[in-house]
Amino acid sequence: MAHIKVPEGVPGIRSLVMFRPETGKHLYELAQVLLRNESPLTAAERELIATHVSNRNECKFCASSHAAAARELFGAQKELVDEVIDDVSTASLTPKLKALLVIAGKVQQSGSAVTPEDVAEARKHGAVDRDIHDTVLIAATFSMFNRYVDGLATLTPTDPKTYEEMGKRMTTLGYVIPNS
């Protein structure tokens, strides 16, 4: 049960956005810009960064919903998502994406944990400033989202099919404010 009175039966951040739409609007707009708007990183890669950070933060709702979206976006390569959840170091990712996920994981711990060597490693594999910027901002934003969702004890569904439906919605509609 949530720590505040949110719409019953509405899971995760959606319930919080409905509770306080004037702030939720901006959070959803930020998620849309970070995860769906133009970026040198694909939408699948950005969802994978969100999944990785949420998993490290042990936010079951965000990790499960964004993993479902990443699986949808990766399509035939959807197994990459579970490989990253299991162990990013052994996942069959490009060296660039692996280096960016290391940076994201460090941001999840503390922004100051990212070292010049981490950035140099990502650059060595083709990362440009925008890749690094977007990775850090997604990781920082999802650390906040994870704490928001879990800090208010929002509803976290247990049925994997619920997350599959969320993943489909997020990949087709994007991040739009819920009506009800």
C-alpha positions as CSV (number, residue, x, y, z in Angstrom):
1,M,0.0,0.0,0.0
2,A,1.3,3.4,-1.0
3,H,2.4,5.9,1.7
4,I,0.0,8.5,0.3
5,K,-3.5,8.3,-1.2
6,V,-3.0,7.6,-4.9
7,P,-5.5,6.2,-7.4
8,E,-6.2,2.7,-6.5
9,G,-4.9,-0.1,-8.7
10,V,-2.6,2.3,-10.7
11,P,1.0,1.1,-10.6
12,G,4.3,2.9,-10.1
13,I,4.9,6.4,-11.3
14,R,1.6,6.6,-13.1
15,S,-0.2,6.8,-9.8
16,L,2.1,9.6,-8.6
17,V,1.7,11.5,-11.8
18,M,-2.1,11.2,-11.4
19,F,-1.7,12.3,-7.7
20,R,0.2,15.5,-8.7
21,P,-0.2,16.1,-12.5
22,E,1.4,19.5,-12.3
23,T,4.8,17.9,-11.4
24,G,4.1,14.6,-13.2
25,K,3.7,16.5,-16.5
26,H,7.3,17.6,-16.3
27,L,8.6,14.2,-15.3
28,Y,6.8,12.5,-18.2
29,E,8.1,15.2,-20.6
30,L,11.7,14.6,-19.3
31,A,11.3,10.8,-19.8
32,Q,10.0,11.5,-23.4
33,V,12.9,13.7,-24.3
34,L,15.5,11.3,-22.8
35,L,14.1,8.0,-24.0
36,R,12.3,8.8,-27.3
37,N,13.5,12.1,-28.8
38,E,16.5,12.4,-31.0
39,S,19.7,11.0,-29.7
40,P,22.8,9.2,-31.1
41,L,21.7,6.3,-28.8
42,T,18.8,4.2,-30.0
43,A,15.6,4.2,-28.0
44,A,16.4,0.5,-27.1
45,E,19.8,1.5,-25.8
46,R,18.4,4.3,-23.7
47,E,15.7,2.0,-22.3
48,L,18.5,-0.4,-21.4
49,I,20.3,2.3,-19.5
50,A,17.1,3.1,-17.6
51,T,16.6,-0.7,-16.9
52,H,20.2,-1.1,-15.7
53,V,20.1,1.8,-13.3
54,S,16.6,0.8,-12.0
55,N,17.8,-2.8,-11.5
56,R,20.9,-1.6,-9.6
57,N,18.6,0.6,-7.5
58,E,16.4,-2.5,-6.8
59,C,13.3,-0.6,-8.1
60,K,11.2,-3.5,-9.3
61,F,8.6,-1.4,-11.0
62,C,10.9,0.7,-13.0
63,A,13.3,-2.1,-13.8
64,S,10.5,-4.4,-15.0
65,S,8.6,-1.8,-17.0
66,H,11.7,-0.4,-18.7
67,A,13.1,-3.9,-19.3
68,A,9.8,-4.7,-21.1
69,A,10.1,-1.6,-23.2
70,A,13.7,-2.4,-24.0
71,R,12.8,-5.9,-25.0
72,E,10.1,-4.5,-27.4
73,L,12.6,-2.1,-28.9
74,F,15.4,-4.6,-29.3
75,G,13.0,-7.1,-31.0
76,A,15.0,-10.1,-32.2
77,Q,17.8,-9.1,-29.8
78,K,15.6,-8.9,-26.7
79,E,17.8,-11.4,-24.8
80,L,20.3,-8.6,-24.4
81,V,18.1,-7.0,-21.8
82,D,18.2,-10.1,-19.6
83,E,21.9,-10.5,-20.1
84,V,22.4,-7.0,-18.8
85,I,20.1,-7.6,-15.8
86,D,22.0,-10.8,-15.0
87,D,25.5,-9.4,-15.5
88,V,26.5,-6.4,-17.6
89,S,30.1,-7.5,-17.8
90,T,29.3,-10.7,-19.6
91,A,26.4,-9.4,-21.8
92,S,26.9,-9.6,-25.5
93,L,26.8,-5.9,-26.1
94,T,29.0,-3.6,-28.2
95,P,32.0,-2.4,-26.3
96,K,30.6,1.2,-26.6
97,L,27.3,0.3,-24.9
98,K,29.1,-1.8,-22.3
99,A,31.3,1.2,-21.5
100,L,28.3,3.5,-21.3
101,L,26.5,1.1,-18.9
102,V,29.6,1.2,-16.7
103,I,29.3,5.0,-16.6
104,A,25.5,4.7,-15.9
105,G,26.2,2.2,-13.0
106,K,28.7,4.6,-11.5
107,V,26.2,7.5,-11.7
108,Q,23.7,5.3,-9.9
109,Q,26.2,5.1,-7.0
110,S,27.4,8.7,-7.1
111,G,28.0,11.1,-9.9
112,S,31.5,11.7,-8.7
113,A,32.2,8.0,-9.1
114,V,32.6,8.5,-12.9
115,T,36.3,8.8,-13.7
116,P,38.1,10.3,-16.7
117,E,39.2,6.7,-17.4
118,D,35.5,5.6,-17.7
119,V,34.9,8.4,-20.2
120,A,38.1,7.6,-22.1
121,E,37.0,3.9,-22.3
122,A,33.7,4.9,-23.8
123,R,35.3,7.3,-26.2
124,K,37.8,4.6,-27.3
125,H,34.8,2.6,-28.5
126,G,33.2,5.5,-30.4
127,A,31.1,7.3,-27.8
128,V,30.8,11.0,-28.4
129,D,29.9,13.8,-26.0
130,R,26.2,13.4,-26.6
131,D,26.3,9.7,-25.9
132,I,28.1,10.3,-22.6
133,H,25.8,13.3,-21.7
134,D,22.6,11.3,-22.4
135,T,23.9,8.3,-20.5
136,V,24.7,10.3,-17.4
137,L,21.4,12.2,-17.5
138,I,19.3,9.1,-18.0
139,A,21.1,7.4,-15.1
140,A,20.7,10.4,-12.8
141,T,17.0,10.8,-13.8
142,F,16.2,7.2,-13.3
143,S,17.9,7.2,-9.9
144,M,15.5,10.0,-9.0
145,F,12.5,8.2,-10.5
146,N,13.4,5.0,-8.7
147,R,13.5,6.8,-5.3
148,Y,10.3,8.6,-6.1
149,V,8.4,5.4,-6.9
150,D,9.9,3.3,-4.0
151,G,10.0,6.1,-1.5
152,L,6.2,6.4,-1.7
153,A,5.7,2.6,-1.9
154,T,3.6,2.7,-5.1
155,L,1.9,-0.4,-6.4
156,T,4.4,-2.9,-8.0
157,P,2.6,-5.5,-10.0
158,T,3.9,-9.1,-9.9
159,D,2.5,-10.4,-13.1
160,P,5.1,-10.3,-16.0
161,K,2.2,-9.8,-18.5
162,T,1.4,-6.5,-16.9
163,Y,4.9,-5.3,-17.6
164,E,4.8,-6.6,-21.2
165,E,1.6,-4.5,-21.8
166,M,3.4,-1.5,-20.2
167,G,6.4,-2.1,-22.5
168,K,4.2,-2.2,-25.6
169,R,2.4,1.0,-24.5
170,M,5.7,2.9,-23.8
171,T,7.1,1.9,-27.1
172,T,4.1,2.9,-29.1
173,L,2.7,5.9,-27.3
174,G,5.9,7.1,-25.5
175,Y,5.7,8.9,-22.2
176,V,2.3,10.6,-22.1
177,I,0.4,11.8,-19.1
178,P,-2.2,9.3,-18.0
179,N,-5.9,10.5,-18.3
180,S,-7.2,8.2,-15.6
